[in-house]
Structure formats: structure tokens, C-alpha cells
Amino acid sequence: MSRSVLLQLARDSIQEVFQAKKTINIPSLLKEHPLLLEKIDIIINIYRENELKSSYAITQQKNSLANNIIIGAKKVAFENGEILTTSEYLHSEIELILHTPEGDIRQKDNAILNYSHFEQIP
């Protein structure tokens, strides 16, 4: 199952911090997905094992959806709540809620690595 553009952008934003370098090509992304220029309120949540660990909301509608996701993902991962380690990030689910005039749109991304995939060694 492929990840949505919005959830991939959130994940890429967090990975930029871990890699300590800019990897997101915003102009190219906006050219390919012009709807990312819209001004939409968002909430980003991070869960580990279905438990909410951090949440961040952007409700000013001053920036584009792309910028809100990039800023929100970094804040939810590193400034608001528990600071993620690389290991925790790989085992975390990310939820994105968009507040549109037509109603809320929710997307949730599974963890990259799932704890249940590891076997206990006796």
C-alpha cells in the first residue's frame, strides 16, 4: 500500500531533521501537486502502539498546506510532547487531519517498523 503525498511529506519532514539536511524539493512538489498551495488548517498526531504521544495543530491558515505539514511534522516530532528518537520514529504512526470547508479529512500512516514483526529470542 502506498503512502499518500501528504503523509509522505510529513515523514520526509521528520527525516530531514534526523538526516540534518534539506531533502524536500518544495518547488517541484508544488508544481506536481498544486493543491498543496491551499491554505488548510491541520492537526498532526504521532502514535506509538496506538497511544497518542504528541499532537500539534496549525489553525492560522497563513501558510500553504505544504508548509503547514512540514512545520507541523517537525514540531510534533521534536518540540511538542515527547521528542522522537530514530527508533521511536520508525515504530510510530502518523495521523494527519485536514480541516476543510467540506469537513475533516483524516489519514493515518502505519509505522515503518512494527514491534510485532520482531520475534523474541529465548
N, C-alpha and C positions, 0 to 999 in steps of 0.2 A: 504494500500500500504506500503510495507516495504522499509526501507531506505537502500541505498547501503552501503557496507562496508566502502567506502571512506568517505561518508557523515557522517556515524555513528562515524567514527574515529574523524572527525573534531568536531562533537558535544561533544563526550566524552572528547576531549582535553579541550574544554572550560569548561565543567562541572568539570573537575579536579581542575581548578582554583577556581571555586565557592565553591567546597567542601573542598579545601585546603588539598587535599591528592591525592596521586598517585593511580589511579584505572585501568589504561590501562596496560594489561599484554602484552608487546611488543613481547617477545619471542614466546608466544602462538599464538599471532596474525600473526606473520611472518611464523610460522610453518603451520598455517591453510591457509594463503594467501601469498604464496611465491612471487607473483608479486609485493607485497609491498616493496620488496628489490630493485626493479628497480630504477634507477636514472632518475627522470622526473621533468621538470620544472612545477611549478604550480602557479596559482593565486587563492586566496580565497577572496570572496566578502561577505559582510553582508548587507542585505537589511531589511528595516522595511517599511511595507506598500508600497512595490515596489520602494522605494527610496534608492539608494546606500548610505550607512552610513560609510563604511570602506572597504578598499581593501589592500591586501598585496600580493606581488609576491616574489617567490623564483626562481631564474634563474641560480644558480651556478651549479646545478647538482652534488654537493659534497656528499649530504646525500641521504638516501633511500627515496622513496615516502612516506613511513610511517612516518619517522622523519620530512620530509618536511610538511606533513599535520599537525602533532602535533604542530610543531613550528609555522607554518603559522597560524593555527587556533587561537592559543594563542595570537600571535602578532596582528592579525586583530581585535580580540575582546578587547584587553587591551592596546595596545601600538600604534596603527596606526589609527588615526581618533578618533571617539568618543569611550570612554570607556563604555562597556556594563554593565548595571545593570542586576540583575537576571530577573527582569520583562521584560526589553527590550530584553534580550536573548530569553525568551520564546515566544516573538512576532516577532522574527527575522527569515528571510530566509537566508540560507547559500548556496552560489554557489561555486562550485569547477571547475576550468578549468585546464585541463592537457594538456600540450604542448608535444604531441607525434610526432615521425617521420611521422606517417600517417596523422597527422592533430590534431586540437584541439578537445578535448572531454569535453563537459560541462554537469554538473549535478547540479540541483538546488533542495534544500530541502525546503519544506513548513515550515512555522512557527509551533512550537509546539502548541501554542495557537493563535487563530485568533481573532482579535478585533471584527469581525463581529459576533462571537459566543456569544457575551455578549449583553444582552438586556438592553436598557435604562429603568431605574426605574423612573416613574414620581414623 
